[in-house]
Amino acid sequence: MILKSSADNEVVEIKVGFSWTVFIFGGFTLLARKMYWHGFILIGLDIVSLHIASFLYAFVANKATAKYYIRNGYEPTKDESWFEARRKWHIPETMNEQEFVEYMKAGSN
């Protein structure tokens, strides 16, 4: 999924599906994505759970990253990746782009 910032036209690409970088690097990946709160919590959980938390979080990390960016002013570009994200994240096809942004901002899973 490709997201574009309306403020400075920065473009971010977010993969849809399992996050191998979160699985391998854990919370440090989230710190690099500027998701500090999520990153520090995951690092703490990894210490306690012996990295099992990163394995579990890797299944939802990319969707959580998309939500984070959308809540911070990014908007999806209407390309193939947008439709793929909607399909894999079980978002109704009847939902238009603005409704999709509101859905992601609302925190629905």
Secondary structure in CASP SS format (residue, H / E / C, confidence):
PFRMAT SS
TARGET T0000
AUTHOR 0000-0000-0000
METHOD secondary structure of the structure
MODEL  1
M C 1.00
I E 1.00
L E 1.00
K E 1.00
S E 1.00
S C 1.00
A C 1.00
D C 1.00
N C 1.00
E C 1.00
V E 1.00
V E 1.00
E E 1.00
I C 1.00
K C 1.00
V C 1.00
G C 1.00
F C 1.00
S C 1.00
W H 1.00
T H 1.00
V H 1.00
F H 1.00
I H 1.00
F H 1.00
G C 1.00
G H 1.00
F H 1.00
T H 1.00
L H 1.00
L H 1.00
A H 1.00
R C 1.00
K C 1.00
M C 1.00
Y H 1.00
W H 1.00
H H 1.00
G H 1.00
F H 1.00
I H 1.00
L H 1.00
I H 1.00
G H 1.00
L H 1.00
D H 1.00
I H 1.00
V H 1.00
S H 1.00
L C 1.00
H C 1.00
I H 1.00
A H 1.00
S H 1.00
F H 1.00
L H 1.00
Y H 1.00
A C 1.00
F C 1.00
V C 1.00
A H 1.00
N H 1.00
K H 1.00
A H 1.00
T H 1.00
A H 1.00
K H 1.00
Y H 1.00
Y H 1.00
I H 1.00
R H 1.00
N C 1.00
G C 1.00
Y E 1.00
E E 1.00
P E 1.00
T C 1.00
K C 1.00
D C 1.00
E H 1.00
S H 1.00
W H 1.00
F H 1.00
E H 1.00
A H 1.00
R H 1.00
R H 1.00
K H 1.00
W C 1.00
H C 1.00
I C 1.00
P C 1.00
E C 1.00
T C 1.00
M C 1.00
N C 1.00
E H 1.00
Q H 1.00
E H 1.00
F H 1.00
V H 1.00
E H 1.00
Y H 1.00
M H 1.00
K H 1.00
A H 1.00
G C 1.00
S C 1.00
N C 1.00
END
